[in-house]
Amino acid sequence: MRRINHFIVLMQENRSFDHLFGFFAPRDGGKIENILALDSPPFNLLHPTTPKSARNPAFEVSQPAPFAVDDKDGPSHSFNAVNVQLTNNKRGPSASSPIENNGFARNYADELKPHLRVVDHDHVQQVMQCFAPDQLPSLNQLAREFCLCDHWHCEVPGPTMPNRMFVHAPTSEGYVHNDFKRPFTSKTVYQLFEEKGLTWTAYFSDLVDLFQFEKLERTPDHFRHFDNWADDVAAGKLPNYTFLFARFMNAHSNDGAALFANSQHASEDVRFGDHLIADVYDALAANPDLFEQSALVITYDEHGGFYDHVHPGPAANPNGQNSPNPNDCATFRLPFFAFDRIGLRVPTSSCRPGLRREP
């Protein structure tokens, strides 16, 4: 196996492990901690502390899932919402409200009420549904052929920005909510690469959260449009570290063709993200010499409010900084959080030719 000279990360949006891989069957009798490994499918009650009844139905984990949820915003994944999903209490875990992953249906029903005239069983059920393996062929094929991690948790039990900040730097600087205009001063992994004489590039289509780290120099070598990805790979021009941003917004090309969001953020159609994963992998595979020196990691920033049955565990605060940050200018009440527990599981697959499983 050749040395890894190119490390590539594609980070998608807002999907839990069970939501994408709950019914994934590993090859050759392998074991994976998902819904198939359980004795019976888990469920949530609409009101977790009340016995099941006609007015308090159970929402059982099932397949298949809709390619796009009906609600335009998708399940909530704010810090308070995640607390409800984990403990049925927005204040989070305590002796009286332990983590039981029992509040997903209740939280989604509460979030749907302002958006839908009628919140029925089918709408709430969507937060508990998993994709069947044949619904997302690219993602599942890579999981079958390479490595699938079933205990990869996001860093913060909350939304996009703090989790993406942790990927770029070892901290969200005390933030557990989104603030995409707030500048960050923490040292990033990109600066560490530069100090070692290594190269890096971020490929993007529209939104780039890396711009919040103001010390990063915005050069053409560091920030390139995603349209250059396939050509750069074919020419063998990849840096040592590549971070890939999906397209977050629906748009149109210069000739008027539709460009659909492919980040897999609810409520966009998840299939466009599966196509993106195939395109990224196919470009690498088309240059075997480059791919032999590369490792591709496909992961997700956080769970997006979708059900997962594994209870997140404790964590060590990386820098002693808690939420809220004293310089936070939010106009709403900010929760206290000591960054002493991790978020829910997210799907993560690692692809490298030398790790390919033999048929």
URDA-V424808 format. One record per residue. RES is the residue in one small letter. SS is DSSP state (a for helix, b for strand, c for the rest). Layout:
# URDA-V424808
RES,SS / RES,SS
This chain:
# URDA-V424808
m,c / r,c / r,c / i,c / n,c / h,b / f,b / i,b / v,b / l,b / m,b / q,b / e,c / n,c / r,c / s,b / f,a / d,a / h,a / l,a / f,a / g,c / f,c / f,c / a,c / p,c / r,a / d,a / g,a / g,c / k,c / i,c / e,c / n,c / i,a / l,a / a,a / l,c / d,c / s,c / p,c / p,c / f,b / n,b / l,b / l,c / h,c / p,c / t,c / t,c / p,c / k,c / s,c / a,c / r,c / n,c / p,c / a,b / f,b / e,b / v,c / s,b / q,b / p,c / a,c / p,c / f,c / a,c / v,c / d,c / d,c / k,c / d,c / g,c / p,c / s,c / h,c / s,c / f,a / n,a / a,a / v,a / n,a / v,a / q,a / l,a / t,a / n,c / n,c / k,c / r,c / g,c / p,c / s,c / a,c / s,c / s,c / p,c / i,c / e,c / n,c / n,c / g,c / f,a / a,a / r,a / n,a / y,a / a,a / d,a / e,a / l,a / k,c / p,c / h,c / l,c / r,c / v,c / v,c / d,c / h,a / d,a / h,a / v,a / q,a / q,a / v,a / m,a / q,b / c,b / f,c / a,c / p,a / d,a / q,a / l,c / p,a / s,a / l,a / n,a / q,a / l,a / a,a / r,a / e,a / f,c / c,b / l,b / c,b / d,c / h,c / w,c / h,b / c,c / e,c / v,c / p,c / g,c / p,c / t,a / m,a / p,a / n,a / r,a / m,a / f,a / v,a / h,a / a,c / p,c / t,c / s,c / e,c / g,c / y,c / v,c / h,c / n,c / d,c / f,c / k,c / r,c / p,c / f,b / t,c / s,c / k,c / t,c / v,a / y,a / q,a / l,a / f,a / e,a / e,a / k,c / g,c / l,c / t,c / w,b / t,b / a,b / y,b / f,b / s,c / d,c / l,c / v,c / d,a / l,a / f,a / q,a / f,b / e,c / k,c / l,c / e,c / r,c / t,c / p,c / d,c / h,c / f,b / r,b / h,b / f,a / d,a / n,a / w,a / a,a / d,a / d,a / v,a / a,a / a,c / g,c / k,c / l,c / p,c / n,c / y,b / t,b / f,b / l,b / f,b / a,c / r,c / f,c / m,c / n,c / a,b / h,b / s,c / n,c / d,c / g,c / a,c / a,b / l,b / f,c / a,c / n,c / s,c / q,c / h,c / a,c / s,c / e,c / d,c / v,a / r,a / f,a / g,a / d,a / h,a / l,a / i,a / a,a / d,a / v,a / y,a / d,a / a,a / l,a / a,a / a,c / n,c / p,a / d,a / l,a / f,a / e,c / q,c / s,b / a,b / l,b / v,b / i,b / t,b / y,b / d,c / e,c / h,c / g,c / g,c / f,c / y,c / d,c / h,c / v,c / h,c / p,c / g,c / p,b / a,c / a,c / n,c / p,c / n,c / g,c / q,c / n,c / s,b / p,c / n,c / p,c / n,c / d,c / c,c / a,c / t,c / f,c / r,c / l,c / p,c / f,c / f,b / a,c / f,c / d,c / r,b / i,c / g,c / l,c / r,b / v,b / p,c / t,b / s,b / s,b / c,b / r,c / p,a / g,a / l,a / r,c / r,c / e,c / p,c
